[in-house]
Amino acid sequence: MEKENKILKLVQQSEQDLKPYFDKIDDICTFNSRRILSYFIENKVSYSDFQDINGYGNYDEGRNKLERIFASILGTEDSLVRPQIMSGTNALYLAFSALLKYGDIMLSISGKPYDSLLEMVGINGNSSQSLMNNGVKYEQIDLLDNDFDTKRIVDRIKKQDIKLIAIQRSRGYSNRLSLSIEKISKIIKQIRSVNKDVIIMVDNCYGELVEKQEPGHVGANLVVGSLMKNLGGGVASTGGYIAGDKSYIQMISERLTAPGIGKEQGANFNTLNSFFKGVFLAPSTVRNAAKTALFSAYLLEKLGFVNVSPRYNEDRTDIIQTVELKTKENLVNFVQGIQSSSPIDSYVRVIPAPMPGYPNDEVMASGAFTQGSTIELSADAPVVPPYTLYMQGSLTFEYGKISIINALNRLNIDKN
């Protein structure tokens, strides 16, 4: 009871302490809402644009309008937004495999990619379809003090032999900070000062609409993400996007369909209504996720957890919140608390288990309306010391608060 009362008092105090930070999130939401509404109006979206186009998917004007809207949102010339793209990983592999051929060099300048991408690149495993097993050369430059190692990057690309530079905006399962648009903008300017032709591609997962600009606005050639994260607004039930320079989108679309067909085909599987509605609601949904993350950071810090990132009073560039929970017991109990207050599968008792594509046992709460959705509140972690929890999403702030409080009540705060 003493712990519950302490948490309740902190919740009440948070309403006052978090107001200036919530106001900033609200301002970003309003800014991005104006942008997206203007793109709907500019493209004259009509009810007839939601119709189901099946078979080959020829002459789909609704799909064309949607892709113009996504390009505008992401600051690019063109985009590919399709239900055939199943996830962010699928979107990344589609783009990489279209643009990188035998002998090309890919350079990651944000360190090692997210765990689920390691086999795709060829760092782990021995898939015959990995980039490295198909002759693509992979190099990486780690971050330096949570920022790009500009000198090493510039020195490396001066050789003029890099085909594609990859940037992962979010932290993945690493302990680094996620990368802000300001940092991405600065490194792109540095890269362009010595190499104007290299392709710069940003994995934008979890970062869309958290700031007022996207990577395309600051010079990225390609921006890639999943509709089961921010831009799906919690409404899209599948899909992914690749936005960028028109010439690269054409190449990638021909990898998706076939040379000579490109963007012209692809049945929409009656998803256009949910795709349009999802991106329309996305600024508000992202706001709710950001507020939930900020709220959880505040409570965790006040309860004495030291390694909380971002801290509640720090700027945010994505919806991910992490905290070192120090013990396996705390980690599993917190994740089980999120699952038990989820609207779907609340009765499921999640436990650590192996997961395809990940090197360690994982524990994951995802009681979502869409399987695998991480714009809905989810929490997951590799079950290894220091037992760092990764949390993201929430369709509404109110539901997010309820789940976070429930999860915190399960922690042993004497072991933090």
C-alpha positions as CSV (number, residue, x, y, z in Angstrom):
1,M,0.0,0.0,0.0
2,E,2.9,2.4,0.8
3,K,4.3,1.9,-2.7
4,E,0.9,2.4,-4.4
5,N,0.4,5.7,-2.4
6,K,3.9,6.9,-3.4
7,I,3.1,6.3,-7.1
8,L,-0.3,8.0,-6.8
9,K,1.3,11.1,-5.3
10,L,3.9,11.2,-8.1
11,V,1.1,10.8,-10.7
12,Q,-0.7,13.8,-9.2
13,Q,2.6,15.9,-9.0
14,S,3.4,15.0,-12.7
15,E,0.4,17.0,-13.9
16,Q,2.1,20.2,-12.8
17,D,5.7,19.2,-13.5
18,L,5.1,17.9,-17.0
19,K,2.9,20.7,-18.3
20,P,5.6,22.6,-20.2
21,Y,6.9,19.5,-21.8
22,F,3.4,18.4,-22.7
23,D,2.8,21.8,-24.2
24,K,5.8,21.4,-26.5
25,I,4.5,18.0,-27.7
26,D,1.1,19.6,-28.3
27,D,2.7,22.3,-30.4
28,I,4.5,19.8,-32.6
29,C,1.2,17.9,-33.0
30,T,-0.6,21.0,-34.1
31,F,2.1,21.9,-36.6
32,N,2.2,18.5,-38.2
33,S,-1.6,18.3,-38.2
34,R,-1.8,21.5,-40.2
35,R,0.8,20.1,-42.7
36,I,-1.0,16.8,-43.2
37,L,-4.5,18.4,-43.5
38,S,-3.1,20.8,-46.2
39,Y,-1.7,17.8,-48.2
40,F,-5.1,16.1,-48.1
41,I,-6.8,19.3,-49.4
42,E,-4.0,19.9,-52.0
43,N,-4.5,16.4,-53.4
44,K,-8.3,16.6,-53.4
45,V,-8.8,13.3,-51.5
46,S,-12.3,12.0,-52.1
47,Y,-14.4,9.1,-50.9
48,S,-14.0,7.4,-54.2
49,D,-10.2,7.2,-53.5
50,F,-10.9,4.5,-50.9
51,Q,-12.3,1.9,-53.3
52,D,-10.9,-1.6,-53.5
53,I,-8.7,-2.1,-56.6
54,N,-7.9,-5.8,-56.9
55,G,-6.1,-8.0,-59.4
56,Y,-3.1,-6.2,-61.0
57,G,-4.1,-2.9,-59.2
58,N,-3.9,-0.8,-62.4
59,Y,-5.2,2.8,-62.5
60,D,-5.4,3.3,-58.7
61,E,-5.8,7.1,-58.2
62,G,-6.3,6.7,-54.5
63,R,-3.0,5.0,-54.1
64,N,-1.3,7.7,-56.2
65,K,-2.7,10.4,-54.0
66,L,-1.7,8.6,-50.8
67,E,1.9,8.3,-52.1
68,R,2.0,12.0,-53.0
69,I,0.8,12.8,-49.4
70,F,3.5,10.6,-47.9
71,A,6.2,12.2,-50.0
72,S,5.1,15.6,-48.8
73,I,5.0,14.6,-45.2
74,L,8.5,13.1,-45.4
75,G,10.0,15.9,-47.5
76,T,10.8,13.9,-50.6
77,E,9.9,13.8,-54.3
78,D,8.1,10.5,-54.3
79,S,7.1,7.5,-52.2
80,L,6.0,3.9,-52.3
81,V,3.3,3.1,-49.7
82,R,2.0,-0.5,-50.0
83,P,0.3,-3.3,-48.1
84,Q,2.8,-5.6,-49.8
85,I,5.5,-4.1,-47.7
86,M,5.0,-6.1,-44.4
87,S,7.3,-4.3,-42.0
88,G,10.1,-1.8,-41.5
89,T,12.6,-4.6,-42.0
90,N,10.9,-5.6,-45.2
91,A,11.0,-2.0,-46.4
92,L,14.7,-1.7,-45.6
93,Y,15.6,-4.9,-47.4
94,L,13.6,-4.0,-50.4
95,A,15.4,-0.6,-50.7
96,F,18.9,-2.1,-50.0
97,S,18.5,-5.0,-52.4
98,A,17.2,-2.7,-55.2
99,L,20.0,-0.2,-54.9
100,L,23.1,-2.3,-53.9
101,K,24.7,-4.7,-56.3
102,Y,27.7,-7.0,-56.3
103,G,30.8,-5.0,-55.3
104,D,28.9,-2.0,-53.9
105,I,29.9,-0.7,-50.5
106,M,27.3,0.1,-47.8
107,L,28.4,2.2,-44.9
108,S,26.4,2.4,-41.6
109,I,27.4,5.6,-39.8
110,S,25.2,5.0,-36.7
111,G,26.9,1.8,-35.6
112,K,25.6,-1.7,-35.8
113,P,22.0,-2.0,-37.1
114,Y,19.0,-3.2,-35.1
115,D,19.0,-6.9,-34.2
116,S,16.4,-7.9,-36.7
117,L,18.5,-6.4,-39.5
118,L,21.7,-8.4,-38.7
119,E,20.9,-11.4,-40.8
120,M,19.5,-9.2,-43.6
121,V,22.9,-7.5,-43.9
122,G,24.8,-10.7,-43.3
123,I,26.5,-9.8,-40.1
124,N,24.8,-12.8,-38.5
125,G,23.6,-16.0,-40.0
126,N,24.3,-17.4,-43.4
127,S,21.3,-16.6,-45.5
128,S,21.9,-16.9,-49.3
129,Q,19.7,-13.7,-49.6
130,S,21.7,-11.5,-47.3
131,L,23.4,-8.4,-48.8
132,M,26.9,-9.6,-47.9
133,N,26.3,-13.1,-49.4
134,N,25.3,-11.4,-52.6
135,G,28.6,-9.5,-52.8
136,V,27.6,-6.2,-51.1
137,K,30.5,-5.0,-48.9
138,Y,29.4,-3.7,-45.4
139,E,31.3,-1.2,-43.2
140,Q,30.3,0.7,-40.1
141,I,31.4,3.6,-38.1
142,D,30.2,3.8,-34.5
143,L,28.8,6.9,-32.9
144,L,31.0,9.0,-30.7
145,D,29.4,10.4,-27.6
146,N,25.9,9.8,-28.9
147,D,26.7,11.8,-32.1
148,F,28.2,11.0,-35.5
149,D,31.9,10.6,-35.7
150,T,32.2,13.3,-38.3
151,K,36.0,13.1,-38.9
152,R,36.0,9.4,-39.5
153,I,32.9,9.6,-41.7
154,V,34.3,12.4,-43.9
155,D,37.7,10.8,-44.1
156,R,36.1,7.5,-45.2
157,I,33.8,8.9,-47.9
158,K,36.6,11.0,-49.4
159,K,37.7,7.8,-51.1
160,Q,34.5,8.2,-53.3
161,D,33.8,4.5,-53.3
162,I,30.8,4.3,-51.0
163,K,27.5,3.6,-52.8
164,L,25.1,4.0,-49.9
165,I,25.2,5.5,-46.4
166,A,22.7,4.1,-43.9
167,I,21.5,6.0,-40.8
168,Q,19.3,4.4,-38.1
169,R,17.5,7.1,-36.3
170,S,16.2,5.2,-33.3
171,R,18.5,3.4,-30.8
172,G,17.2,-0.1,-31.4
173,Y,18.5,-2.4,-28.6
174,S,21.6,-0.3,-28.0
175,N,22.3,2.1,-25.1
176,R,22.9,5.1,-27.3
177,L,20.6,8.0,-27.8
178,S,18.3,8.2,-30.8
179,L,19.4,10.7,-33.4
180,S,17.7,14.0,-33.8
181,I,16.9,15.7,-37.1
182,E,19.4,18.4,-36.1
183,K,22.2,15.8,-35.9
184,I,21.1,14.1,-39.1
185,S,21.0,17.5,-40.9
186,K,24.5,18.4,-39.8
187,I,26.1,15.1,-40.9
188,I,24.3,15.2,-44.3
189,K,25.8,18.6,-44.9
190,Q,29.2,17.3,-44.0
191,I,28.8,14.3,-46.3
192,R,27.6,16.5,-49.2
193,S,30.6,18.8,-48.8
194,V,32.8,15.9,-50.0
195,N,30.5,13.6,-51.9
196,K,27.4,14.8,-53.7
197,D,26.5,11.5,-55.3
198,V,26.4,8.9,-52.4
199,I,22.9,7.7,-51.5
200,I,21.9,8.7,-47.9
201,M,19.2,6.5,-46.5
202,V,17.5,6.9,-43.1
203,D,15.7,4.2,-41.2
204,N,13.0,6.5,-39.8
205,C,11.1,3.9,-37.7
206,Y,9.7,5.4,-34.4
207,G,10.7,8.9,-35.3
208,E,8.0,10.1,-37.7
209,L,6.1,13.3,-36.6
210,V,8.0,13.5,-33.2
211,E,9.7,16.6,-34.6
212,K,8.6,19.3,-37.1
213,Q,10.9,18.0,-39.8
214,E,11.6,14.6,-41.3
215,P,14.9,13.3,-42.8
216,G,13.8,14.2,-46.3
217,H,13.5,17.9,-45.4
218,V,17.3,17.9,-44.5
219,G,18.6,16.2,-47.5
220,A,18.2,12.4,-47.1
221,N,17.7,10.6,-50.4
222,L,15.6,7.9,-48.9
223,V,13.4,7.6,-45.8
224,V,12.0,4.2,-44.8
225,G,9.5,3.0,-42.2
226,S,6.6,0.9,-41.2
227,L,2.9,1.7,-41.0
228,M,2.5,-0.4,-37.9
229,K,4.5,2.4,-36.2
230,N,3.9,6.2,-36.2
231,L,2.6,7.0,-39.7
232,G,-0.1,4.2,-39.5
233,G,-1.7,6.1,-36.7
234,G,-2.7,2.9,-35.0
235,V,-5.3,2.4,-37.8
236,A,-3.3,0.8,-40.6
237,S,-3.2,-3.0,-40.0
238,T,-0.2,-3.7,-42.2
239,G,2.1,-1.9,-44.7
240,G,5.3,0.1,-45.0
241,Y,6.7,3.0,-46.9
242,I,9.8,4.1,-48.7
243,A,10.0,7.8,-49.7
244,G,12.8,9.5,-51.5
245,D,14.2,10.8,-54.8
246,K,12.0,9.9,-57.7
247,S,14.8,7.9,-59.5
248,Y,15.4,5.7,-56.5
249,I,11.8,5.1,-55.8
250,Q,11.4,3.9,-59.4
251,M,14.3,1.5,-59.0
252,I,12.8,0.2,-55.7
253,S,9.3,-0.1,-57.2
254,E,10.7,-2.3,-60.0
255,R,12.3,-4.5,-57.3
256,L,8.9,-4.8,-55.7
257,T,7.0,-5.6,-58.9
258,A,9.1,-6.0,-62.0
259,P,11.1,-3.9,-64.4
260,G,8.8,-2.0,-66.7
261,I,5.9,-2.2,-64.2
262,G,7.2,-0.4,-61.2
263,K,4.6,1.7,-59.3
264,E,1.8,1.1,-61.8
265,Q,0.7,-2.2,-60.3
266,G,-0.2,-3.5,-56.8
267,A,-3.6,-4.3,-55.5
268,N,-4.5,-2.3,-52.5
269,F,-6.4,-5.1,-50.7
270,N,-9.0,-2.6,-49.5
271,T,-6.5,-0.9,-47.2
272,L,-6.6,2.7,-48.6
273,N,-9.3,3.9,-46.2
274,S,-7.2,2.7,-43.2
275,F,-4.0,4.1,-44.7
276,F,-5.5,7.5,-45.3
277,K,-7.2,7.6,-41.9
278,G,-4.1,6.3,-40.2
279,V,-1.8,9.0,-41.5
280,F,-4.5,11.7,-40.9
281,L,-4.6,10.6,-37.2
282,A,-0.9,10.0,-36.9
283,P,0.1,13.4,-35.4
284,S,-2.4,12.9,-32.5
285,T,-1.4,9.3,-32.0
286,V,2.3,10.1,-32.0
287,R,1.5,12.9,-29.4
288,N,-0.2,10.3,-27.2
289,A,2.8,7.9,-27.5
290,A,5.3,10.7,-26.7
291,K,3.3,11.8,-23.7
292,T,3.1,8.3,-22.4
293,A,6.9,7.9,-22.8
294,L,7.5,11.2,-21.0
295,F,5.1,10.3,-18.2
296,S,6.8,6.9,-17.7
297,A,10.3,8.5,-17.6
298,Y,9.1,11.0,-15.0
299,L,7.7,8.3,-12.7
300,L,10.7,6.0,-13.1
301,E,13.2,8.8,-12.3
302,K,11.2,9.9,-9.3
303,L,11.1,6.3,-8.1
304,G,14.9,6.2,-8.1
305,F,15.8,4.5,-11.4
306,V,19.0,6.2,-12.5
307,N,19.5,5.1,-16.1
308,V,16.3,6.4,-17.8
309,S,16.6,7.5,-21.4
310,P,15.5,10.0,-22.5
311,R,15.1,11.7,-19.2
312,Y,11.7,13.4,-18.8
313,N,13.2,16.9,-19.3
314,E,15.2,16.0,-22.4
315,D,14.2,16.6,-26.0
316,R,12.8,13.6,-27.9
317,T,13.3,12.5,-31.4
318,D,11.3,9.3,-31.3
319,I,8.7,7.5,-29.2
320,I,11.1,5.0,-27.6
321,Q,11.6,5.1,-23.8
322,T,14.2,2.9,-22.0
323,V,15.1,2.2,-18.4
324,E,17.6,-0.2,-16.8
325,L,15.5,-2.2,-14.4
326,K,18.6,-3.9,-12.9
327,T,17.0,-7.3,-12.2
328,K,15.4,-10.0,-14.3
329,E,12.5,-10.0,-11.8
330,N,11.8,-6.3,-12.3
331,L,12.0,-6.6,-16.1
332,V,9.6,-9.5,-16.4
333,N,7.2,-8.1,-13.8
334,F,7.0,-4.7,-15.6
335,V,6.4,-6.3,-19.0
336,Q,3.7,-8.6,-17.5
337,G,2.1,-5.5,-16.0
338,I,1.9,-3.9,-19.4
339,Q,0.4,-7.0,-20.9
340,S,-2.1,-7.5,-18.1
341,S,-3.6,-4.0,-18.8
342,S,-3.6,-4.3,-22.6
343,P,-7.0,-4.4,-24.3
344,I,-6.1,-7.6,-26.2
345,D,-4.8,-10.8,-24.6
346,S,-4.6,-9.3,-21.2
347,Y,-4.9,-12.8,-19.7
348,V,-1.7,-13.9,-21.3
349,R,1.3,-14.3,-19.0
350,V,4.3,-13.3,-21.0
351,I,7.6,-15.0,-20.2
352,P,11.1,-14.8,-21.7
353,A,11.5,-17.0,-24.8
354,P,13.5,-17.2,-28.0
355,M,12.4,-15.0,-30.9
356,P,13.3,-15.5,-34.6
357,G,15.9,-13.0,-35.8
358,Y,17.1,-12.1,-32.2
359,P,20.2,-13.5,-30.6
360,N,18.9,-13.6,-27.0
361,D,15.7,-14.6,-25.2
362,E,13.1,-11.8,-25.4
363,V,10.3,-10.8,-23.2
364,M,7.6,-8.8,-24.9
365,A,4.2,-7.3,-24.1
366,S,2.1,-6.4,-27.1
367,G,-1.6,-6.6,-26.4
368,A,-2.4,-4.8,-29.6
369,F,-5.3,-4.7,-32.1
370,T,-2.7,-5.2,-34.9
371,Q,-0.2,-8.0,-34.4
372,G,3.2,-6.5,-34.0
373,S,2.0,-2.9,-33.8
374,T,4.4,-0.7,-31.8
375,I,2.5,2.5,-32.1
376,E,0.1,0.8,-29.7
377,L,1.6,0.5,-26.2
378,S,4.2,-2.3,-26.2
379,A,7.2,-3.2,-24.1
380,D,10.0,-5.6,-24.9
381,A,13.6,-6.4,-24.0
382,P,16.4,-8.9,-24.4
383,V,16.7,-10.8,-21.1
384,V,20.3,-9.9,-20.4
385,P,21.9,-7.6,-17.8
386,P,21.4,-4.7,-17.1
387,Y,17.9,-5.7,-18.0
388,T,17.1,-2.7,-20.1
389,L,13.4,-2.2,-21.0
390,Y,12.4,-0.7,-24.3
391,M,8.9,0.8,-24.4
392,Q,6.9,2.6,-27.0
393,G,3.5,3.6,-28.2
394,S,0.0,4.1,-26.8
395,L,-3.1,5.0,-28.8
396,T,-4.2,7.4,-26.1
397,F,-2.4,9.0,-23.2
398,E,-5.2,8.0,-20.8
399,Y,-4.8,4.3,-21.6
400,G,-1.0,4.7,-21.5
401,K,-1.1,6.1,-17.9
402,I,-3.3,3.3,-16.7
403,S,-0.9,0.7,-18.1
404,I,2.3,2.4,-16.8
405,I,0.9,2.7,-13.3
406,N,-0.1,-0.9,-13.3
407,A,3.3,-2.0,-14.4
408,L,5.1,0.2,-11.8
409,N,3.0,-1.2,-9.0
410,R,4.6,-4.6,-9.8
411,L,8.2,-3.4,-9.4
412,N,10.4,-4.0,-6.4
413,I,11.5,-0.4,-6.1
414,D,13.9,-1.3,-3.3
415,K,16.2,-3.1,-5.8
416,N,16.6,-0.2,-8.2
